[in-house]
Amino acid sequence: MPNRTLLLNASGEPLCVVTVHRAVALVMTGKATVLESGGRVLHSARAEVPLPVVLVLTRYVHVPKRRPVPPTRRTVLQRDDHRCAYCGGGADTVDHVHPRSRGGRHEWTNVVAACVRCNHRKADRTLLELGWELPFRPHAPRWSFTVGGAAARTEPAWSPYLVA
């Protein structure tokens, strides 16, 4: 039985992850409706509620603009799904596409996940010098830590609502 529920704003954007207890309270008070359930039903003496996995609020809630997520090792690996940008294998470190020693900046558009082998082979050279190409263009993720990319792996039903 899942113990977390994804809460979406009335516009469909992910807001946060709440406990099942809080999710049921939101449904029972009419503040949210169940978009997806776990196929099970929660029973009380007077009511039955489908086990909520994804909820949507009935009214739009204004959310102040969130600060951008910084490109740390953890967040870059999360964005790139722990896959090396160069060979596609498992990644455990990050690499600057345009090396910092040559004026490259530590920002989302210049940092990718990499395996130790590719990171060592690339060293402080550019992709052009090596003849390598990136299979994607690095970008800043649109998710926040409350509903980050790792959440989609733990709760597959959330994936359609957490488009990065």
Solvent accessible surface area in square Angstrom, and as a share of the most:
residue,aa,sasa,rsa
1,M,139,0.62
2,P,37,0.23
3,N,109,0.56
4,R,82,0.30
5,T,0,0.00
6,L,0,0.00
7,L,13,0.06
8,L,2,0.01
9,N,0,0.00
10,A,45,0.35
11,S,76,0.49
12,G,36,0.35
13,E,76,0.34
14,P,32,0.20
15,L,19,0.09
16,C,41,0.25
17,V,41,0.23
18,V,23,0.13
19,T,80,0.47
20,V,15,0.09
21,H,157,0.70
22,R,124,0.45
23,A,0,0.00
24,V,32,0.19
25,A,38,0.29
26,L,8,0.04
27,V,32,0.18
28,M,106,0.47
29,T,90,0.52
30,G,47,0.45
31,K,114,0.48
32,A,3,0.02
33,T,70,0.41
34,V,41,0.23
35,L,87,0.43
36,E,59,0.26
37,S,51,0.33
38,G,38,0.37
39,G,72,0.69
40,R,135,0.49
41,V,71,0.41
42,L,47,0.23
43,H,131,0.58
44,S,77,0.50
45,A,108,0.84
46,R,232,0.85
47,A,31,0.24
48,E,119,0.53
49,V,12,0.07
50,P,56,0.35
51,L,1,0.00
52,P,0,0.00
53,V,9,0.05
54,V,0,0.00
55,L,0,0.00
56,V,27,0.16
57,L,18,0.09
58,T,72,0.42
59,R,194,0.71
60,Y,124,0.47
61,V,71,0.41
62,H,146,0.65
63,V,44,0.25
64,P,97,0.61
65,K,197,0.83
66,R,106,0.39
67,R,216,0.79
68,P,121,0.76
69,V,23,0.13
70,P,73,0.46
71,P,21,0.13
72,T,62,0.36
73,R,134,0.49
74,R,158,0.58
75,T,0,0.00
76,V,0,0.00
77,L,6,0.03
78,Q,21,0.10
79,R,29,0.11
80,D,17,0.09
81,D,75,0.39
82,H,79,0.35
83,R,127,0.46
84,C,5,0.03
85,A,3,0.02
86,Y,37,0.14
87,C,75,0.45
88,G,43,0.41
89,G,27,0.26
90,G,48,0.46
91,A,10,0.08
92,D,72,0.37
93,T,33,0.19
94,V,31,0.18
95,D,9,0.05
96,H,33,0.15
97,V,26,0.15
98,H,80,0.36
99,P,7,0.04
100,R,145,0.53
101,S,90,0.58
102,R,109,0.40
103,G,58,0.56
104,G,11,0.11
105,R,170,0.62
106,H,81,0.36
107,E,72,0.32
108,W,22,0.08
109,T,86,0.50
110,N,14,0.07
111,V,0,0.00
112,V,0,0.00
113,A,0,0.00
114,A,0,0.00
115,C,19,0.11
116,V,92,0.53
117,R,158,0.58
118,C,4,0.02
119,N,37,0.19
120,H,148,0.66
121,R,110,0.40
122,K,0,0.00
123,A,56,0.44
124,D,75,0.39
125,R,99,0.36
126,T,25,0.15
127,L,25,0.12
128,L,165,0.82
129,E,98,0.44
130,L,47,0.24
131,G,63,0.61
132,W,55,0.19
133,E,150,0.67
134,L,39,0.20
135,P,106,0.67
136,F,75,0.31
137,R,209,0.76
138,P,12,0.08
139,H,87,0.39
140,A,53,0.41
141,P,17,0.11
142,R,182,0.67
143,W,24,0.09
144,S,16,0.10
145,F,97,0.40
146,T,79,0.46
147,V,3,0.02
148,G,5,0.05
149,G,19,0.19
150,A,37,0.29
151,A,12,0.09
152,A,24,0.18
153,R,124,0.45
154,T,87,0.51
155,E,28,0.13
156,P,101,0.64
157,A,35,0.27
158,W,0,0.00
159,S,52,0.34
160,P,88,0.55
161,Y,55,0.21
162,L,19,0.09
163,V,110,0.64
164,A,61,0.47
